[in-house]
Amino acid sequence: MFVAKHNLAFLMSDQANKLCPKMFLDSEIAKQFSCGRTKTTAVVKQALAIQFPSKIMSVASNSFFSMLMDESND
């Protein structure tokens, strides 16, 4: 998936969803394309992440990133 490969926000999927029918005007498949942020998030977290754990670990161990943790007891 383009969003995961290029480390883009899942929110971008909502805009890409609108772009496909405009890019491929004569395509019925593009007109019916639907993969917004909710579906993209599910595909990345529940399908791609399961298939590529070693690649994910390699990228995570060789990249700088931040983690935000909520330690509230609510």
Backbone hydrogen bonds, N-H to C=O, Kabsch-Sander energy under -0.5 kcal/mol:
donor,donor_aa,acceptor,acceptor_aa,energy
5,K,1,M,-2.6
6,H,2,F,-2.0
7,N,4,A,-1.1
8,L,3,V,-2.8
12,M,9,A,-1.6
13,S,10,F,-1.7
14,D,11,L,-1.2
15,Q,11,L,-0.6
15,Q,12,M,-0.6
16,A,12,M,-2.4
17,N,13,S,-2.3
18,K,14,D,-0.7
18,K,15,Q,-0.6
19,L,15,Q,-1.2
20,C,16,A,-1.8
22,K,18,K,-0.6
22,K,19,L,-0.5
23,M,19,L,-2.0
24,F,20,C,-2.1
25,L,23,M,-0.5
27,S,24,F,-1.7
28,E,26,D,-0.6
31,K,27,S,-1.5
32,Q,28,E,-1.3
33,F,29,I,-0.6
33,F,30,A,-0.6
40,T,36,G,-2.6
41,T,37,R,-2.4
42,A,38,T,-2.0
43,V,39,K,-2.6
44,V,40,T,-2.6
45,K,41,T,-2.7
46,Q,42,A,-2.6
47,A,43,V,-1.7
48,L,43,V,-2.4
49,A,44,V,-2.2
51,Q,47,A,-1.5
52,F,48,L,-1.7
56,I,52,F,-2.2
57,M,53,P,-2.4
58,S,54,S,-2.1
59,V,55,K,-2.4
60,A,56,I,-2.6
61,S,57,M,-2.3
62,N,58,S,-1.2
63,S,60,A,-0.7
69,M,67,M,-0.5
71,E,69,M,-0.8
